[in-house]
Amino acid sequence: MNIDRVVLALAGVMVLASLALAWFVSPYWMLLGAFVGLNLFQSAFTGFCPLAILLRQFGLPPGSAFR
């Protein structure tokens, strides 16, 4: 598994968790999903992702998006 797949998988989990928490706990949890979406959007243009930097330090092989 490379860095790209881990980043996308974790983003998907965070969005789904945000939706579940918004449904069961408080609508303010939608802000978490918005943050994740904005981070994915900016990383598409800049190539900068803090999680990718952390995963690189753990030794995961890079993909084509985050180097």
C-alpha positions in Angstrom: 0.0 0.0 0.0 1.4 3.4 -0.9 1.0 6.9 0.5 -1.7 7.9 -2.0 -4.0 5.0 -1.1 -3.6 5.5 2.6 -4.3 9.3 2.3 -7.4 8.6 0.3 -8.6 5.8 2.5 -8.2 7.8 5.7 -9.9 10.8 4.1 -12.9 8.6 3.2 -13.1 7.2 6.7 -12.9 10.7 8.2 -15.8 12.0 6.0 -17.9 9.0 6.8 -17.2 9.4 10.6 -18.0 13.0 10.3 -21.4 12.2 8.7 -22.2 9.6 11.4 -21.2 11.9 14.2 -23.3 14.7 12.7 -26.3 12.4 12.5 -26.0 11.0 16.0 -24.2 13.7 18.0 -24.2 17.2 16.7 -24.4 18.9 13.2 -21.2 20.7 14.0 -19.3 17.5 13.2 -19.9 18.4 9.5 -17.1 20.9 9.9 -14.7 18.0 10.2 -15.9 16.7 6.8 -15.5 20.2 5.3 -12.0 20.4 6.7 -11.0 17.1 5.1 -12.6 18.1 1.8 -10.8 21.4 1.7 -7.5 19.7 2.6 -8.0 17.2 -0.3 -8.8 20.1 -2.6 -5.7 22.1 -1.8 -3.5 19.1 -1.9 -4.7 18.4 -5.5 -3.2 21.7 -6.6 -0.2 22.1 -4.3 0.9 18.5 -3.7 1.3 19.4 0.0 -0.4 17.0 2.5 0.7 16.8 6.2 -0.4 13.2 6.4 1.7 12.3 3.4 4.8 13.8 5.1 4.1 11.8 8.2 3.5 8.5 6.3 6.8 9.1 4.4 8.6 9.3 7.7 7.1 5.9 8.7 8.6 4.4 5.5 5.6 3.9 3.2 6.5 3.9 -0.4 5.4 7.1 -2.3 2.7 7.0 -5.0 2.5 9.3 -7.9 0.5 12.2 -6.2 2.6 12.8 -3.0 6.3 12.7 -3.4 
